[in-house]
Structures are given as C-alpha cells and as structure tokens.
Amino acid sequence: MPSMRVVEVKKPGSADGLALGTADKPLPNRNDLLVKVHSFALNRMDIMQRDGKYPVPPGASPILGVEFAGVVEAAGDGVTKAKVGDRICGLLSGGCYAEVRTELSADLVSGHILTSSQYVLVPEDLAIPIPDNVSFEKAAAFPEAQFTAYQALFWINDLKEGEDVLIHAGASGVGLAAIQLAKWKRAGRIIATAGTASKLKHCKEHGATHAINYKEESFKEKINEITEGKGVNCIVDFIGATYWNDNIASLGRDGRMVLLGFLGGMKLDQFDLSPLLLKRLKIEGSTLRSRSEEYTARLRTAVVKDVLPMLASGALDVRICKVFPWTEIVDAHKYMEGNHNEGKIVVTITSE
C-alpha cells in the first residue's frame, strides 16, 4: 500500500516537537473523494492538539489539520455530484497535514523534502466547490472561519438585522469573517476588539463600526458608552475566563453569547449568577470539530448558499496574513503562537 509522509507530534509541547513520520495513503470509500491537496490553513486547535490539550474526536484522523483546498483525484462509486479534476475545499475533523511519500529521507526543519503530493479523504457532502477566480490559498483559508462565524452568529446567537454584536479577536480569521457576515446581515453596531492599531484598522476596513483596543481601554466601559448603557445583543468570544465578567456586564437584556475558546483560561475564581436571571441571558459553547458529519453537512449547505457567492464576487475578503511553504511548518506554528497574524496563516504543498 502506498505510504504518506505526515507531520507527527513526536513530543507534545513546542513546535519543535513536530517531525515527519509515515502513514498509509487513504483509499476512498463509496461516498468519498480522494483529494490532492495544494494548500491547507492553520488553526488554534492545531497548536492545542500538538500540545496534548485538544483530544481528537472519536473516529477523526490523529493527523493535524482541518481545512484544505485541492483537486479531486479519485472518487468512490457512490459519488454523484463531484468528479475527478474538480477544485474543492472543505472542513474536516483532521488529516490535512499529510502527503504521499516518494522518498523516505527528509529534513523538515531545513526544508529538504522530496515529495509528490498530499492527499485527504473528503465525504462528498462536505466538499465545497472553489470558484474559478479563487486561488487554492484563499480557498484553504475559507471553510473553518466561515463555518465557525456563520454558526456562531446565526445558528447559535440568532443575530437579527439591526442588533448590536461584540466580536472579540476581531482581526483573527474567524473574527474578520464574523465582522463581514454581521455586516451582510445588516446588524446594528458591529463592535470588535483587538490589541494593535493595525489589527483595529483591519477590523474597521472589513465592516466594524467600532474597534476597541483591549490593551489600552476597558471594552466593558466602551460598550456601555457606545450602546448608551443598553449593552449588546450578541457576543462572539474566544477568550473565556479573563473576559467572562466583562462580557456578562456588556450583554443587554435577552443577550446571547457563544464561547468558542479559552485563550484567557477556563476557570473563574468568582462569578455572580444573578445577571443570567435578571437579564435573561443565553450562553452556549460550541466546537465544530466534534460535530457529526450530518450537522457539518447542513452547515456546509448554508455556507455554500449564503457565503460562497460573496467569495466568488469579491464581496467577501478572506484575508491571508502569511503563506508558508510546507517545508516551514515549524515556523508557521511559531508564527501563529506569537499572535502575529491578522487573518489566516496558509501552508502550501511544495516539491523540491
């Protein structure tokens, strides 16, 4: 059976613990597409999984990586909508840091890799067609941010036209996606937080009506000022514990908040429950990776219907901060860990 070169976590912890290993090349099942991958994007969950802090969902590939863009090379006999040669992208539960191996010897850090191509298996109902005018790099940066932002804003927070929304980590891939989708929904005030002048500028350029530097001022106080004491209708949060009390204070009556991460910690020393009752708040956590294929397929259908046309027309800006060659995956991880990115980090498959 053909084997693949994959990125393995030889030692959980720093990015330097990543190294090349091998695995069997996947074969398509009846409803699967075998996709030759050209590009994949990095996500925070990759770092958490590398560190041993993100358990892989049952049945998911232990190989890092959840979003990709490439070309269909083979299809199962049950596939009816896609064909060999189609350009597709998608969001998977794992397996995107892998490539078909042609030589056993390689040096990941120095970049001397003899390689053919990377492959992943994609259920047909999760495949997203790539518009002709969209590059593989931009397509690879599309699925996770759009799926996450769409679900958070509309399926969980039920954001309606005219409502005010607070989006934390506004210059991240998901943050910029959420800002643009809120604008598409004709939300009221779209308020974003970020930590540098450059990131605040990007938030405003993508549709934020207000941008708050959380390092220089209290977002709770600014929200109170901007909304004249009413608070926002919705919050999209990735931070967790360190923002919890200020988030609760920033929500208005019947406010909703979705929690997507714990960048600021998971445990609270003290928390007053009374605002949940007095303001009738709804708070829900979500992670897409552990969702069923059926759920993800329904979300994919919604995103293809509402968001993909905006990508094709240029109305949606999928911002790519930096593109790394496959040979520099260690540097790519370190770049994300340094919080340098304003948008998505993309990795391209290269041959040398």
Secondary structure, DSSP 4 states (H G I P E B T S, - for coil): --EEEEEEESSSSSGGGEEEEEEEPP---TTEEEEEEEEEE--HHHHHHHTT-SPPPTTS-SSS--EEEEEEEEE-TT--S--TT-EEEEE-SS--SEEEEEEEEEETTTTEEEE--EEEEEEGGG-EEPPTTS-HHHHHTSHHHHHHHHIIIIIIS---TT--EEESSTTBHHHHHHHHHHHHTT-S-EEEEESSHHHHHHHHHTT-SEEEETTTS-HHHHHHHHTTTS-EEEEEES--HHHHHHHHHHEEEEEEEEE---TT-S--S----HHHHHTT-EEEE--STTS-HHHHHHHHHHHHHHTHHHHHHT-S---EEEEEEGGGHHHHHHHHHTT--SBEEEEE----
